[in-house]
Amino acid sequence: MKKMQQGFTLIELMIVVAIIGILAAVALPQYQNYTARAQAAEALTVTGGLRSDISEQLSLGNTVAAQDAAATGLTGKYVDGVAVAAGGNITVTFRAASAVGAKTMTLTRNGTRWTCAAGTMDAKHVPSGCQ
């Protein structure tokens, strides 16, 4: 009678471990970018009401005065502060502990739309909702 082989050989196990290592090396940076974009998207939620107010004031022909981050009082889990420049541009500063880091993103009103610019953060971390 022939004896059946049981289990895996060492080389087969090493090949599986190598494949898993290669997949992890590719997936981890992509996951980090995804996490940073998701955390940066909080800026759109936090500034939603402020953007509406600014849009309304500009559509009525009024000017928008500059406000520092302390004046707006808007923060979030990843957003450290929000500042409004004269003219209505919004600068969002993220917390140092976030995946974005202590960087900024700028929201600018273009006609009836708001667009995002990277500010000091990496452009690849700008949320897909405002690119």
C-alpha positions in Angstrom: 0.0 0.0 0.0 1.1 3.5 -0.8 1.3 6.0 2.0 -0.5 9.3 1.2 1.3 12.5 1.8 -0.1 14.5 4.7 0.4 18.3 5.2 2.5 20.8 3.3 6.2 20.9 2.6 8.4 23.7 4.0 8.8 25.2 0.5 5.1 25.4 0.0 4.6 27.2 3.3 7.5 29.6 2.5 5.8 30.5 -0.9 2.5 31.2 0.8 4.2 33.5 3.4 6.1 35.3 0.6 2.9 35.9 -1.3 1.1 37.3 1.8 4.1 39.6 2.5 4.0 41.0 -1.0 0.2 41.6 -0.8 0.6 43.3 2.6 3.4 45.6 1.2 1.1 46.7 -1.6 -2.1 47.0 0.5 -0.8 48.9 3.5 0.1 52.2 1.8 -3.2 52.1 -0.1 -5.1 51.6 3.2 -3.2 54.5 4.8 -4.2 56.8 2.0 -7.8 55.6 2.2 -7.8 56.3 6.0 -6.4 59.8 5.5 -9.0 60.7 2.8 -11.8 59.4 5.1 -10.5 61.5 8.0 -10.1 64.5 5.8 -13.7 64.1 4.6 -14.7 65.1 8.1 -13.8 68.7 7.2 -16.7 68.7 4.7 -19.1 67.7 7.4 -17.8 70.1 10.1 -17.9 73.1 7.7 -21.2 72.3 6.1 -23.2 74.9 8.0 -20.5 77.5 7.7 -20.2 77.0 4.0 -24.0 77.5 3.7 -23.8 80.7 5.7 -20.9 82.0 3.6 -22.7 81.1 0.4 -25.8 82.9 1.5 -24.0 86.1 2.5 -22.0 86.2 -0.8 -25.2 85.6 -2.8 -26.8 88.5 -1.1 -23.9 90.7 -2.1 -22.5 91.0 1.5 -18.9 90.6 2.3 -17.5 88.0 4.6 -15.1 89.1 7.3 -12.1 87.0 8.5 -12.5 84.9 11.6 -9.8 82.9 13.3 -10.2 79.3 14.4 -11.2 80.3 17.9 -14.1 82.5 16.6 -15.7 79.7 14.6 -15.5 77.1 17.4 -15.8 74.3 14.9 -13.8 71.1 15.7 -14.2 67.4 15.2 -12.6 64.1 15.9 -9.9 64.8 13.3 -10.5 68.5 12.7 -8.6 70.8 15.1 -9.9 74.1 13.9 -11.5 76.1 11.2 -10.6 79.6 10.1 -12.4 81.9 7.6 -10.4 84.3 5.5 -11.7 87.6 4.2 -13.8 86.8 1.2 -15.0 83.5 2.5 -12.2 81.0 1.9 -12.1 78.4 4.7 -9.0 76.8 6.0 -9.3 73.6 8.0 -6.5 72.4 10.3 -6.3 68.8 11.2 -5.2 67.3 14.5 -1.6 66.0 14.7 -2.9 62.6 15.8 -5.0 62.1 12.6 -3.7 60.2 9.6 -3.5 63.5 7.8 -1.2 65.0 10.5 -1.2 68.6 11.6 -1.8 69.9 8.0 -4.3 72.2 6.4 -6.9 72.0 3.6 -8.5 75.0 2.0 -12.1 75.2 0.8 -12.9 77.8 -1.8 -16.2 78.9 -3.3 -16.4 78.7 -7.1 -19.7 80.1 -8.2 -22.2 77.8 -6.5 -19.8 75.0 -5.7 -17.1 74.6 -3.1 -13.7 73.1 -4.1 -10.9 71.8 -2.0 -7.2 72.5 -2.3 -4.6 70.5 -0.4 -3.1 73.4 1.5 -0.2 71.8 3.4 -1.4 68.3 3.3 -0.6 65.8 0.5 -2.9 66.2 -2.5 -3.6 62.5 -2.5 -5.4 62.9 0.8 -7.9 65.4 -0.5 -11.4 63.8 -0.1 -12.8 62.5 -3.4 -16.0 64.4 -2.7 -14.4 67.7 -3.5 -11.7 67.0 -6.1 
